[in-house]
């Protein structure tokens, strides 16, 4: 396992920020770490990276205990915190050479990492001259410079425009091919585009840990339909794959199907077979965002 989190609990005075959190992440996985504000995401990431200590439990990174073998564990971690800490008056290459000296990495590796993260055109600029997207690239370059096994990214795409967001997304997917990536974000589309698995935390507890492919396969479909006449529920329940039918108002129904397959044709067939006309029809697939809302509200 690249990351093993065992019964991690964290107290801030009387407040319990994390409550007996457990999960493991294997090498090569890109895992989305989700939760509302104040759920404990950043606290958990800071504990994994050794930035703060847990009150109880232990974390192993690449087999090293982050408390008792902190230096060895941190050698295997690349960390990009939510507020990317950069020396803005330094030049890009100068800053990365400075980091290479700290990690005792060969200077030639700096040119390699600049190329890898797409910083070549900006390498001789001061960091304060860069766009938010390029500053994030600098942060990622610094996190990757010592070739860590584990990459911990806390809100790496916040504040980026759509083009920058796509660039950073592709970069994370590329580096995640041979590393373990724990990726925190509020942008559900990013998780669906990048991650193999999602872990959802709320009020300091893990409330879901699922493979993203499995989640997509198990998605439900919701159809909102209005007929021209009132219909008895017992007739609507004859539609295949119907999980539930709720009469919202008069002739308006919300139908939930236990499949992601497009069921509009079945609803049209039902209307035709029963001499009904459809006055309104909207379809809403339950995606990761709707699942997140259900779990955390």
SULFEN-V299719 format. One line per field, one symbol per residue. burial: I if it has 24 or more other ideal C-beta (glycine too) atoms within 12 Angstrom, else O. Layout:
burial->???
//
This chain:
burial->OIIIIOOIIIOOOOOOIIIOIIIIIOIOIIIIIIIOOOIIIIIIIIIIIIIIIIIOIIIIIIOIIIIOOOOOIIIIIIIIIIOIOIOOOOIIIIIIIOIIOOIOIOOOIIOOIIOOIIIOOIIOIOIOOIOIIIIIIIIIIIIIIIIIIIIIIIIIIIOIOOOIIOIIIOIIOOIIOOIIIIIIIIIIOIIIIIIIIIIIIIOIIIIIIIOIOOIOOOIIIIIIIIIOOOIOOOOIOOIOOIOOIOOOOOOOIIIIIOOOOOIIOIIOOIIOOOOIOIOOIOIOIIIIIOIIOOIIO
//
